[in-house]
Amino acid sequence: MDRRTWLGLAAGLLVAACAPAAPPDRAWTIIVLRHADRDGWADALTPAERARAAALPEALAGEPISAILIPDRQRNRDTAAALAADRGLTPVVYRGFDLPGALVAASGPEGAAVWVGNQRNLAALWAELGAPGLPPATYGQIAILEGGGPEGSVRRRDLTYGMP
């Protein structure tokens, strides 16, 4: 095998290894929302958005939740705090490379996995899951995604929280 062929095969394997794993055939539920609005360039939430975040447990009262995952940002922690306290969960800071796989793995028969994300990672998550429509980019929007099974389709339900 010549060098060019070997390098081509190695590059192909490297790209394939970096691709996210396909969601499993078992059913899963992921609840996705953007963090509440921050105070200018600061990472802390505005007072009005702290009140919005406090309304999150009520909006998700009928949804079983098994895990809450967040990026390592204060605004995401603050948004998830009331829900985590209400459910007796500790948010997990996710730093990996397969967010869809981590969320699907955290979702189980006991409940959904919640992702309190940011604009960029929400867009990437949407593309990787093949979720319908656009991700919840507006403060107060919630998308509940249900997928898995042999057909592989992703279904969506929408909720809001803390909206005037």
matplotlib code that plots the C-alpha trace (Angstrom):
import matplotlib.pyplot as plt

x = [0.0, 1.5, 1.6, -1.2, -3.6, -2.6, -3.1, -6.5, -7.6, -6.3, -8.1, -11.3, -11.1, -10.4, -13.4, -15.6, -14.4, -15.2, -18.8, -21.5, -23.0, -26.5, -29.2, -30.1, -33.2, -34.7, -37.1, -35.7, -36.9, -34.8, -36.0, -34.2, -34.1, -31.9, -30.6, -32.5, -31.2, -28.1, -27.3, -25.5, -22.0, -22.0, -22.7, -25.3, -29.1, -31.1, -33.5, -36.5, -34.8, -34.1, -37.9, -38.3, -35.9, -37.9, -41.0, -39.2, -40.3, -43.9, -43.7, -42.2, -44.3, -45.8, -42.6, -40.5, -36.8, -33.8, -30.9, -30.0, -27.0, -25.5, -22.4, -20.0, -21.5, -23.0, -26.1, -26.9, -26.3, -28.6, -31.3, -31.2, -31.0, -34.7, -35.6, -32.7, -33.7, -37.3, -36.4, -33.6, -31.0, -27.5, -26.9, -24.0, -21.5, -21.1, -17.7, -17.7, -17.9, -21.1, -23.9, -26.7, -25.3, -24.9, -28.4, -29.9, -27.9, -29.1, -32.7, -34.3, -37.5, -37.4, -37.4, -36.1, -32.7, -32.8, -30.3, -30.0, -28.0, -26.7, -27.5, -24.5, -24.7, -28.5, -28.1, -25.5, -27.7, -30.6, -28.6, -27.1, -30.5, -32.3, -34.9, -37.8, -38.1, -35.7, -34.1, -35.7, -33.6, -36.0, -35.9, -38.7, -39.2, -38.9, -38.8, -39.5, -38.0, -39.0, -37.2, -35.7, -37.4, -37.0, -38.4, -35.7, -37.9, -37.8, -41.1, -41.4, -43.7, -43.4, -43.9, -43.0, -42.0, -42.1, -43.7, -45.7]
y = [0.0, 3.3, 6.3, 8.3, 5.3, 4.8, 8.5, 8.5, 5.4, 6.9, 10.2, 8.4, 6.4, 9.5, 11.3, 8.3, 8.0, 11.6, 11.3, 11.2, 7.8, 7.3, 7.4, 3.9, 2.0, 2.4, 5.2, 8.4, 11.9, 15.0, 18.3, 21.2, 24.9, 27.9, 29.5, 32.5, 35.9, 37.3, 40.8, 42.4, 40.9, 39.5, 35.8, 36.3, 36.3, 39.6, 39.8, 39.2, 36.2, 34.8, 34.9, 33.2, 30.4, 30.0, 29.2, 26.3, 23.6, 24.5, 24.4, 20.9, 19.6, 16.8, 15.6, 12.9, 14.0, 11.7, 14.1, 17.7, 18.5, 22.0, 23.6, 25.1, 28.6, 30.5, 31.5, 27.8, 26.9, 29.7, 28.6, 25.0, 25.7, 25.8, 22.8, 20.8, 21.8, 20.9, 17.4, 16.7, 16.5, 17.9, 19.4, 17.6, 19.9, 18.2, 18.7, 15.8, 15.5, 13.5, 15.6, 13.7, 10.4, 11.7, 13.0, 9.8, 7.8, 10.0, 9.6, 6.4, 4.7, 6.9, 10.1, 12.6, 14.2, 18.0, 20.2, 23.8, 25.0, 28.0, 29.1, 27.4, 24.1, 24.0, 24.4, 21.6, 19.3, 19.9, 19.0, 15.9, 14.6, 15.5, 17.3, 19.0, 22.8, 25.2, 24.8, 26.8, 30.0, 32.4, 32.8, 30.9, 28.3, 24.6, 21.7, 18.2, 15.7, 12.1, 9.6, 6.1, 3.0, 1.3, 4.2, 6.6, 9.7, 12.5, 14.0, 17.4, 19.0, 22.7, 24.4, 27.8, 28.9, 32.2, 34.0, 37.2]
z = [0.0, -1.0, 1.3, -0.3, 0.0, 3.6, 4.5, 2.8, 4.8, 8.0, 7.4, 6.6, 9.8, 11.8, 10.4, 11.0, 14.6, 15.3, 14.0, 16.7, 17.3, 16.0, 18.6, 19.8, 18.8, 22.3, 23.0, 24.4, 25.5, 25.6, 26.9, 25.3, 26.2, 25.9, 29.1, 30.4, 29.3, 30.8, 32.0, 29.1, 28.7, 32.2, 32.6, 35.4, 34.6, 34.8, 37.7, 35.3, 33.9, 37.4, 37.8, 34.5, 35.5, 38.8, 36.6, 34.9, 37.4, 37.0, 33.2, 33.4, 36.3, 34.2, 32.7, 34.4, 34.4, 35.1, 34.4, 33.8, 31.6, 31.1, 29.6, 32.0, 32.1, 35.0, 33.0, 32.3, 35.9, 37.1, 34.6, 35.7, 39.4, 40.3, 38.2, 39.7, 43.3, 42.6, 41.2, 43.7, 40.9, 40.5, 37.0, 35.2, 33.4, 30.0, 28.3, 25.8, 22.0, 21.6, 23.2, 21.5, 22.6, 26.2, 26.3, 24.9, 27.4, 30.3, 29.1, 30.3, 31.4, 34.6, 32.7, 30.2, 30.0, 30.1, 28.1, 29.1, 26.2, 24.2, 20.7, 19.1, 20.8, 20.3, 16.6, 16.5, 18.6, 16.3, 13.2, 14.8, 16.0, 12.8, 15.0, 13.2, 13.0, 14.6, 18.0, 20.9, 20.5, 22.2, 26.0, 27.5, 24.8, 25.5, 23.0, 24.0, 21.6, 21.5, 19.3, 19.0, 17.8, 14.4, 12.4, 13.7, 13.5, 16.0, 17.3, 18.9, 21.4, 22.4, 25.8, 27.3, 30.7, 32.5, 29.6, 30.3]

ax = plt.figure().add_subplot(projection="3d")
ax.plot(x, y, z, "-o")
ax.set_aspect("equal")
plt.show()
